[in-house]
Amino acid sequence: MARSLIKVILANFDEPGAVQDALQVVGAYKHIPVSTVYTIRARNLCHRGCVEDACALLRSLSRGLTVAVGLELGVWALEHCKDAATYAADPT
């Protein structure tokens, strides 16, 4: 439930305080790591074609948080590429 709320909050690109709002949700639900907020935001930015903004987001984080988010993004990217390759495969 809380993760879904975070995803909805971070999907709102018109709200400048979306990341801060999502971090407040994480503060209320201690079982969700802070890195989740930044991972979801970076993924959303990449999906929108805003890769430079995603990189700027990563550069703004502490080293430890950057590593955690980078690992999560790496796993996501590998899965995303694997799925894309599956759907793009020539069935003949």
C-alpha positions as a Markdown table, in Angstrom:
| # | Residue | x | y | z |
|---|---|---|---|---|
| 1 | Met | 0.0 | 0.0 | 0.0 |
| 2 | Ala | 2.7 | 2.5 | 1.0 |
| 3 | Arg | 4.8 | 1.6 | -2.1 |
| 4 | Ser | 1.9 | 2.3 | -4.3 |
| 5 | Leu | 1.3 | 5.6 | -2.7 |
| 6 | Ile | 5.0 | 6.5 | -3.2 |
| 7 | Lys | 4.7 | 5.6 | -6.9 |
| 8 | Val | 1.6 | 7.8 | -7.3 |
| 9 | Ile | 3.3 | 10.7 | -5.6 |
| 10 | Leu | 6.5 | 10.4 | -7.7 |
| 11 | Ala | 4.6 | 10.1 | -11.0 |
| 12 | Asn | 3.4 | 13.7 | -10.5 |
| 13 | Phe | 6.1 | 15.6 | -12.4 |
| 14 | Asp | 4.2 | 18.9 | -12.1 |
| 15 | Glu | 4.6 | 18.9 | -8.3 |
| 16 | Pro | 8.1 | 20.3 | -7.3 |
| 17 | Gly | 7.8 | 18.8 | -3.8 |
| 18 | Ala | 6.9 | 15.3 | -4.9 |
| 19 | Val | 10.2 | 13.7 | -3.8 |
| 20 | Gln | 9.9 | 15.4 | -0.4 |
| 21 | Asp | 6.3 | 14.2 | -0.1 |
| 22 | Ala | 7.4 | 10.6 | -0.9 |
| 23 | Leu | 10.2 | 10.9 | 1.7 |
| 24 | Gln | 7.6 | 11.8 | 4.3 |
| 25 | Val | 5.7 | 8.6 | 3.4 |
| 26 | Val | 8.9 | 6.6 | 3.8 |
| 27 | Gly | 9.4 | 8.3 | 7.2 |
| 28 | Ala | 6.1 | 7.0 | 8.3 |
| 29 | Tyr | 6.7 | 3.5 | 7.0 |
| 30 | Lys | 10.1 | 2.4 | 8.3 |
| 31 | His | 10.2 | -0.8 | 6.4 |
| 32 | Ile | 10.6 | 1.1 | 3.1 |
| 33 | Pro | 14.2 | 2.2 | 2.4 |
| 34 | Val | 14.8 | 5.8 | 1.4 |
| 35 | Ser | 16.6 | 4.6 | -1.7 |
| 36 | Thr | 13.2 | 3.4 | -3.0 |
| 37 | Val | 12.0 | 7.0 | -3.5 |
| 38 | Tyr | 15.1 | 7.9 | -5.6 |
| 39 | Thr | 15.0 | 4.7 | -7.6 |
| 40 | Ile | 11.4 | 5.2 | -8.5 |
| 41 | Arg | 12.0 | 8.8 | -9.4 |
| 42 | Ala | 15.0 | 8.0 | -11.5 |
| 43 | Arg | 13.1 | 5.2 | -13.3 |
| 44 | Asn | 10.2 | 7.6 | -14.0 |
| 45 | Leu | 12.7 | 10.2 | -15.4 |
| 46 | Cys | 14.3 | 7.6 | -17.6 |
| 47 | His | 10.9 | 6.5 | -18.9 |
| 48 | Arg | 10.1 | 10.1 | -19.8 |
| 49 | Gly | 13.4 | 10.5 | -21.7 |
| 50 | Cys | 14.9 | 12.7 | -19.0 |
| 51 | Val | 18.1 | 10.8 | -18.5 |
| 52 | Glu | 20.1 | 13.9 | -17.7 |
| 53 | Asp | 17.7 | 14.7 | -14.9 |
| 54 | Ala | 18.0 | 11.2 | -13.6 |
| 55 | Cys | 21.8 | 11.5 | -13.6 |
| 56 | Ala | 21.6 | 14.9 | -11.9 |
| 57 | Leu | 19.4 | 13.3 | -9.2 |
| 58 | Leu | 22.0 | 10.6 | -8.6 |
| 59 | Arg | 24.8 | 13.2 | -8.4 |
| 60 | Ser | 22.8 | 15.0 | -5.7 |
| 61 | Leu | 22.7 | 12.0 | -3.4 |
| 62 | Ser | 25.2 | 10.9 | -0.8 |
| 63 | Arg | 27.7 | 8.3 | -1.9 |
| 64 | Gly | 26.0 | 5.5 | 0.1 |
| 65 | Leu | 22.6 | 6.4 | -1.2 |
| 66 | Thr | 23.9 | 6.7 | -4.8 |
| 67 | Val | 25.4 | 3.2 | -4.5 |
| 68 | Ala | 22.1 | 1.8 | -3.2 |
| 69 | Val | 20.0 | 3.5 | -5.9 |
| 70 | Gly | 22.5 | 2.6 | -8.6 |
| 71 | Leu | 22.3 | -1.1 | -7.7 |
| 72 | Glu | 18.5 | -1.0 | -7.8 |
| 73 | Leu | 18.6 | 0.9 | -11.2 |
| 74 | Gly | 21.1 | -1.6 | -12.6 |
| 75 | Val | 18.8 | -4.5 | -11.7 |
| 76 | Trp | 15.8 | -2.7 | -13.2 |
| 77 | Ala | 17.8 | -1.9 | -16.4 |
| 78 | Leu | 18.9 | -5.5 | -16.9 |
| 79 | Glu | 15.3 | -6.7 | -16.4 |
| 80 | His | 14.0 | -4.0 | -18.7 |
| 81 | Cys | 16.5 | -4.9 | -21.4 |
| 82 | Lys | 15.8 | -8.6 | -21.0 |
| 83 | Asp | 12.1 | -7.9 | -21.4 |
| 84 | Ala | 12.7 | -5.7 | -24.4 |
| 85 | Ala | 14.8 | -8.3 | -26.1 |
| 86 | Thr | 12.2 | -11.0 | -25.5 |
| 87 | Tyr | 9.5 | -8.8 | -27.2 |
| 88 | Ala | 11.8 | -7.7 | -30.0 |
| 89 | Ala | 12.9 | -11.2 | -30.9 |
| 90 | Asp | 12.1 | -12.3 | -34.4 |
| 91 | Pro | 9.6 | -15.2 | -34.1 |
| 92 | Thr | 10.7 | -16.8 | -37.4 |
